[in-house]
Amino acid sequence: MASLEEIKENEFSLNIPRYVDTFEEEQVIDLAEVNKLLEQDKQEIAELEAKINEQLKILGIHV
């Protein structure tokens, strides 16, 4: 609860954020983990593209 003195100091503003901390910390992102996941994704994409190209060759479509 805010004291009457604190309310007077804030010129009788009853705006809640003046008296209550509503700040929420942002989640910390592990950039090393993100880079690791990106590299794994790139490798998986390359493997899938190779499989697709093999199937296309079987079908007679050259890429």
N, C-alpha and C positions, 0 to 999 in steps of 0.2 A: 504494500500500500504506500502511496505517496503521501508525504506530510503536507500540511497546509503551506508551510514555508516553501517547499519544492514547487507546489502549484503556483504560488505567488511569483517565484523566480521565473517560471515559464509563462508569465503573464496570463494566468488562469486558463491556459490551453489544456484541454482534456484529451488531446490527441494521444492515444495509447502508446504509440512507439516512442514518445518522449519519456515514458516511465518504465516500459517493459522492453527488454532486449529480445528482439525477434530474429536476430541474426542466426542463420544456419550455415555451418561450415560446409564448403564444397568438398565433394569426394576427391581424394588425391588419386591421380591417375599415374599408374606405374608405366612410364614410357618404355622401359626396357621390355616389359611384358607385352606391351602393344606391338613393339617392333618384332618380337619373337613370333607373335600370332600372325602378323602380316607376312613374315617370311614363310611360315607354315602354309598360309593361304596361297601365296605365290607358287610354292612348290606343288601344292595340290592342284591348282589351276593348270600348271604346266603338264602334270601327269594326265589330267583329264583331257586336255587338248591333244596330247599325243594319242590317247586311246580313240578319241573322236576321229583324228586324221587316219588312223589305222582302219577304222570302220569305213570311212569314206573311200579309201583306196580299194577295199574289198568290193565296194559298190561301184567302182569304176570312176569315181569322182576324184580328180587330182587337185590338190590345193597347193 
